[in-house]
Amino acid sequence: MASNFKIYNLFLYALITTLLIGGGFIGFTFLWFGNINFIIANIPYFLTLLLLILIGLNIFFVLIVKNQRRKDFTEISKNLPIVSTTEEVDFEGLSQQISNITQVQSKEIDFLNERENYRREFLGNISHELKTPLFSVQGYLLTLIEGGIDDENIRDKYLNRINKSVDRLIYLVKDLDMISELEKGRINVQNIPFNIVALAQEVIDLLEIKAEKNEIKLTLNHPTNYPLKVMGDIEKIQQVLINLVVNAINYSDSNTEIKIEFHETEERVKIMVKDQGVGIKQEDIDRIFERFYRVDKSRNRNQGGSGLGLAIVKHILEAHNQKISVQSKFGKGSNFFFYLRKAN
């Protein structure tokens, strides 16, 4: 590497994506890396800006909740009967009406509280996912600026780590963008016939090196009826299989096996990804397809995952009018499976 290498000549890119909660647009994220010395000098301003944005989002959602509750009480007053002083009041019926309205409003308040908790958790998760690689980049750059750049070994090692941190940011933003497009229904599904077994083999070939590094074996059972053709969007189903296998690798220990299996019915094919990993607790199963939800937070982050893989799987299969299901025993492993319609 040339001796006249200057750290302030390193440039990265601007990353822009939309933020959504519950399918609703709330704003944009804008990640920008320009001159590195400028970034380091202005880190406090960037963090202050991030804090102000998060405070603004909290105020925005508080106003939404207050407005919703005001509408709720207005609705109650509309539903109460109007009686004149000369009419006989059916207090029993009136009491039942008020009781019914109260039950409905109680359920709506519970739903709003649940949505508020989800919003807080989502903002906390996305803030953490963005801060972790950004602070890593900051630490590496400070080391280089303070003299580490003069040591070729340190310089190369830290620049490589900076590159990996930026790759993680790009990966996260791409996944967020994909979920955003899927939730809006903007991604078209090309429903064409394709060989699901051949596609699964491509996925295994693609991820074999990653699995071998973790001392995990990837296998595929070949059905007697081959080629086995199904209907769907081949690129998006490939993404589903990749995400499921990567998830299995991330949550499996060494010297275990991950298998892709196929089970035919008269009209459909069941595609299953089986692992011998850590398994999932019953209380976590209903939440594993939420954005950023992790059963074992440290394990998946150490593997570099975005925490969005299973959420993307869910949305892609819903776009195919299918759903993803899971069977799991904690400490024993998990089976993720879905169905696709057979091609005629």
N, C-alpha and C positions, 0 to 999 in steps of 0.2 A: 504494500500500500504506500502511496507517495507520501513523502515526509511533509509536504506542504498542505496536508489535509487539515481543513478548518472545520470545527464543529458547527460554526454558524452558517456553513454552506449546506447543511443537511436540511432538506425540506420534506414535509409530509403533506397530507391532503386534507381537504375539507370534507366533512361527512354530514349530511343532512337527512333527517328522517322525521316522519310524523309520529306523535304520541297519541295513543288511544287508550281509553279505559271503558270496558264493557261495550266496545263497538263504537263509542263516541269520540270524536276528535277533541283533543284538549290543547294541542299546540305542536311545536316543532322542537327537535333537539338539533343543535348545531355544534359540531366538534371541529375546531380549526387548529391546524398546526402550521405555523409559518416559520419565521426566523427563530431559531432555538433560544438564542440569548434573549430575544424579546419575550418569549414565552416564560422563561425562568424568571425574568425580572418582574413579570406581571402575574405570576401565579396567584398572589393574594387577591387581585382584582377578579380573576376568573372564578375563584372559589366564592367570593362575595356575590358575584353575579348568579352563580348556581344557587346559592342560599336564597337570594331574592326571588328567583324563579320558583323555587319550592314553596316559599311563603305565599307567593301569589296564587299558586295552584291550590293551596289549602284554603285561602280566603274564598276563591272561586267556588269550591265545592261546598263550603259552609253556607254560602249564599244560595246555592242550588237546593240544599236540604231544607233551609228555612222557607224558601219559596214553595217547595213541595208540601210542607206541612201546613202552610197557610191555605193552599188549595184544598188540602184534605179537610180542614175544618169548615171551609166554605161548602164543600160537598155534603158534609153532615147536615148543615143548616138547610140545604135544599131538599134533603131526603126526609126531614122531619115533617109530619103532617100539619097542615094549618086548620085549626078548628075555631069556630065562633063561640061566643059566650052562651049561645042558646042551644048548642049541640051537646049531646051526651058524649063524654070522652071515654074511649075504650082504653083504659089505662093498661090493661093486660097486653093488648096489641101494641100500644105505644112502647111499653117496656120491652117487648120482644124485638121491635124495630131498633130501638136504641142499643139493645144487647147485640143484635146482628151487626149494626154499623160499628160498634165498638170492637167486635172481634175482627172485622175486616181491617179497621184502622190499626189495630194491634199488629196484625200480620204485616201490613204495609210498613209500619214503624220498624218491625224486626228486619224486614227486607232492606230498608234504608240503612239501618245500623250495620247489617252484614255488608252492604255495598260500601259503606264508609270504611269499615275495617279492611275490606279488600283493597280499596283505594290507597289507604295508608301503607299496607303491606307492599302493594305494587310499586308505589313511589319509593319506598325504602329499598326494595330490591333493585330497581333500575338505577337508583342513585349509587348503590354499592357496586353494581356491575360496571358502571361507568368510572367510578372513582378508582377502583382497584388497578386497572391498567394505566390510568392517567398518573396516579401517584407513583407507580412503578417506573414509568417513563421519566417523571420528575427526578426520582432518586438516582437513576442511571445517568441522567444528564448532569446533575450536580456533581457526581463523582468525576465525570469526564472533564467538566469545566474546572474543577479544583485540582487538576493535574493528571488525572487518570488517562487523559488522551495522549499523553507523551509516552505511555507504555503501550506498545503495539498489541500485546496479548489482552490487556484490560480493555483497550479501545475496541478491538474486534469482538470480544465477548459481550461487552455492554451494548454495542450497536446491534448485535444479533438479538439480544434480549429486548431492546427497544422495538426492533422490527416485529418480534413475536407479540409484544403487548399491543402494538398497533394492529396487527393481524386479528387479535382477539376483539378489538374495538370494531373493526370492519365486519367481522363475523357476526357480532352482536347486532350491529345496525342493519345488516342484510336480513337477519332473521326477524327483527322487528318490522322491517319493511314488508317482508313476505306475509307475516301475520296480518299486518294492516291491510294489505291488498286482498287477502283471503277473506277477512271479515267484511270488507266492503263488497265482496262478490265481483271484484274487478279482474280476477284471474280466470280465464276461460279454461274449461276442462275439455281436452280433445279426446273424445270417447272413440278409441280405435282398438281393433284386436291386436294382441301381442302375446308372445310366449313368456309367461310369468316365471317359468323355471330358468330360462336363459337369462332373464333380467336378474333374478336372484343370484345366479352364478357370477354375473358381472359385479354385483355388489360385494360378494365374498372376495373376488379377485382384488377389488379396489381396497378393501379393508384388511386384507390378510396380513400385511406388514404391521399395521397398528395392533392387530390381535397378537401376532407373534412377539412383539415387544413386551406384551403383558403376559406371555406364555399361555395364551388362550387359543384353543383350536376352533376353527369355523368349519362347519359341515353342512351339507345339503342333501336331503333325501330326494332321490329322483323317482317320481311316480311312474307306474307302469304305463299310464296313458301319456305318452310324450310325442310331440310337443303338447304342452298344456296351455291352451290359449284362453285369455280372458279379455274383457272389455274394460278400458280405462285410459287414462292419460299416462303414457309410459314414463315420461320424465318425472311427473309428480309421484307416481307410485314408486319409482326408483328412490326419490327423496324420502318417502315413507320408510322403505326398507333400510336405507342408509341410516336414518335417524334411530330406528329401532335397534339395529345391530350395534351402532355406536353407543347407544344407551346401555345395551347389554354388556358391552366391553367395559364401559366406565364403572359399572356396578358389579363386576365379576372379579373374583380373585384368580391368581395364577393357577395353572394346572386344572382348568375347568374347560367346559365345552359349550359353544353356542351353536344351535342348530336351527336351520330354516326348514319347516315342514309344510307339506301340501296335503289337504284332505278334500276329496271331491264329493259333492252331492249331485243330484240330477241337474240342477240349474246353476250352482255356484261352486266356487273354489274357496276353501278356507286356507289362508296363509298365516302361518304361526312362526314366531321367533321365540325359541326356548333358550333359557340360560340356567346356569347353576350358580347364580350369584347370591347376593346378600338377601334378596327377597324384599318384600314390602309389607309393612305393618298394615293391619286392616284399616286403622284410622287414617292412613295416608293414601289409600287406594283411590278414594273419591277426589283427591286433590292433585294427583300426579300430572294431570293434563292441563293444569293451570300454568300460565306464564310465570317463569322464574321459580316455580315450586320445586324444591329438591328434597328427596328423602334423606340423603346424606350430603349436607351442604359442602363439607370440606372435600369429600371424594370427587365430586363432579367438577368443582372449581379447579382442583389440582390437575384434572385431565384437560382443562381448557374449554369445557362446554359453556354454551351461552345460557343454559337453563330454559331454552325455548323449543328444544327438539320435539318433545312429546306434544306440546301445544300445536306445533306445525303439523304433526301427524294427524291430530284430531281434526284440524280445519281442512286439510286436504281430503281426508276420507269423507267428511261431511259434504264437501263439494261433489263427491261421487255418490251421495245419498247412502253412505255406509257409515259405520262407526267402529272405533277401536275399542277392544275389550281386553281385560287383563285378569289372569288368575295367578295368585302368588301366595307363597308360604314364607313367612319371615325366617331367614336363615337357610332356606332350601332353594330359592330361585323363583323365576317368574316366567309366565307364558303370555306374550302379547299376540293377539290375533285379530284378523279382520277378514271380510268376505269380498270377493269380486264376482260379478256375473260372468258365466262362461260365454265365450264367443260362439256363434252359430257355425 
